[in-house]
Amino acid sequence: MVTIKEIAKELHLSTTTVSNVIHGKSWEVSPATVRRVKEALDRKGYVPNLGARSLAQKESKIIGLALKAQPDKAGNLIQDPFISVLTGAIEREIRNEGYYMMLYVSDKTEEIVRQARSWNVDGLILMGMVDDDGEWMDEHFKRPAVCVDNYSKEGLRRFVNIGLADEEGGYQMTRYLIGLGHRRIAFLSDGRYLPVDLARFDGYRRAIAEAGIDFHEEDSVVYSPFEEEREQSLAKICGQLRHYTAVFCVSDLYAVQLMGALYDRGIRVPEDISVAGFDDTLLGRSHRPALTTVRQDVEEKGVLAVKVIIGLLKGEEPKERDIRLPIHLVPRGSTASPGKKL
């Protein structure tokens, strides 16, 4: 790989002059020299060492996207449709703002901060902050940060959170199912009840209580998303759901996986059981029957996260520090009145 020193020697210039052109300090160099240097850079195929540049300067032009994964999270976190859409929106917006994105996934908050420091990132967009993560981040990361769906106990007081009206979404979907005539409605999750899932579950519980429907522990159906346990788990759930007319799944991913298992066992959706999800991802829209779900604008969430972090980097004070985006109910073909012949 050609170096600045080699290009400077060929052009009979100082390394400082060549470096100034590379780093955009063209006001310190004559236009003719700038042209000569750029021609040489193109001819030699010079690629700047962004890592070294980042460490040497106060501003790295790097914004980190850190995904805090649960230790027992199954598979590749990025393959989740919600995560992939969000990551794509954030990367595109960061690139449009003239920055670079560093993606890092870890189940340890301290490892996320260590990587952010080693790359000298200008700021962080964080996902998956729960429990004591907020207090730890407040103490150990002093640069601007924006959280997406933060449910940490301490709330990351210095940082901005972009969340969703999750509890309202759970409430509206359950009310919709009750409005169709369903009285036996199961709630399907992986049973860990992380804060986002818990908020959706709380909305479900509020709606059935308002309707005078008793809640029983068996109404909360536990699904194992682990690859090696998935088929056995789905088989058990399909048996359990024979006592219900509707099931509200905590995510579109789980809902679509469940509909596939129901189809394999001759259980028709929505004729035998209605299925609803949450998120409105491409996965649910592409399935047949298309999935009734709660829509959140995942791309808007990613774009807004970048706009806020760019504002913080410019020294702008955010108008809000806990932003809750709205939800929208999207009825489709996977739900119907119980016993309705379609």
Protein Blocks (a to p, Z undefined) as FASTA:
>chain_A
ZZfklmmmmnopafklmmmmmnopamlpcfklmmmmmmmmmmnopacdfklmmmmpmblo
iacddddddfklghjfklpmklmmmmmmmmmmmmmnopacdddddfbfklmmmmmmmnop
abdcdehiahjlmmmmmmmmcbdcddehiabfklpmmbccddddfklmmmmmmmmmmmno
pabdcdddehlopaklmmmmmmmmmmmmmnopacdfklpccddfbfklmmmmmmmmmmmm
mmpcbdcdfbfklmmmmmmmmmmnopacfkloccddehjaaklmmpccddddddddfklm
mmmmmmmmmmmmnopacfbfbdcddddddddfkbccehiaZZ
